[in-house]
Amino acid sequence: MNCALAFRAPTQSICRSPQSRGRRLLFRGEIWRRHRLASLPSRGPGSSRAKSFYNRRGGRGDSKKNVPPYVIYGFALPAASVAAAATYAYYRCLDSVPYTNRRRFIATSSQWEENIGHDQYKALLKQFQGEVLPKDHRATVTVQRVGGRIAAAAQICLREWNSTIPRSPTSPYTYTVVRSPEANAFVLPGNHVFVLTGLFRYAHNEDELASVLGHEVAHNLARHAGERMSESLLMGILSRLTLLIDPSGVLFSILLPVQTLLVQLPHSREHEVEADRIGVILAGEACYDPRSAKRVFSRMKEDAANRNGGNTTPPEFISTHPGYDTRLDFFDQWMPEALERFGKDGGNKCKAIREEMKRARRLAAEMH
């Protein structure tokens, strides 16, 4: 088309070149941008209006967002309330072990532990039926006599240690001797003591038997069974909470062995050391020679070394009990106080009792 012959509008020609039209559009955009910037407050891009403008244009203004109320009231507050309640419950369940004053978490009552122990006692009597020695058997009579003196010493020590919380259940002690090659003794809540006859390979006299029974009675004084049950309850709750974080169960399967290795086994060894410590004190108070404990564990160590080719025990960190060397070293540390009780009043306290023990042994030998 010939532009010279074209119809012309009053103010503009329709035959402008494309380059001219592009420059005109750019010019209009620049005028619009300057006008918008000029309309902003003079305080600059730091002001609230400027931030709002820059944010709408993709600038780098304030990126904080208001937290929706449903997040605060639907999640944060309930979570904080649960955490506060759990913390309060944990500290309310803290307790001190007699004599050692170790602080621990225990959520069970003495009466509940007693009931559990009575049920286990009845079940074990059925399990060992036919293997339980009669009450007039020499071994049973000896265990009854030594155990009775240890139990009486435990009550004396509890009063001395100002134990205001009833640690020892009201049930009388029962002593059950079971014919078995296994060298073991254990106690149930509710004061039920079991002695397996294999133990007499290492405990050759009343003093040595007293060191073992003192250890078992100490477990009950310290309520180690209730502590283990409380710990299992707490660890079970924490383990299942991991399923909320990882529903696949991978974290749960990893946590279980870690929990056993880092929590349960160390606490089990701590309980055994604590029972050893309290046990030698009870033996000394009951006028039994506390040094006999070292003789018992030395024989066990020697026998284990002979059976295992020089290796006495597996690595301690994967065991429920401390190694023999560890226990023997601890006995050396605790022996001065235990011997002080044993030799109280220049030995006069225990002199008459030791003579009585000799007469009881002679009488038991005559009966059999």
Secondary structure, DSSP 8 states (H G I E B T S, - for coil): --GGGS---SS--TT--HHHHHHHHHHHHHHHHHHHHHTS-TT-TTSHHHHHHHHHTT----------HHHIIIIIHHHHHHHHHHHHHHHHTEEE-TTT--EEE----HHHHHHHHHHHHHHHHHHTTTTB--TTSHHHHHHHHHHHHHHHHHHHHHHHTT--S--S-SS--EEEEE--SS--EEEETTTEEEEEGGGGGT--SHHHHHHHHHHHHHHHHTTHHHHHHHHHHHHHHHHHHHHHH-TTSHHHHHHHHHHIIIIIHHHHHHHHHHHHHHHHHHHHHTT--TTHHHHHHHHHHHHHHHHTTT--SS-GGG-SS--HHHHHHHHHHHHHHHHHHHTGGGGHHHHHHHHHHHHHHHHHHHH-
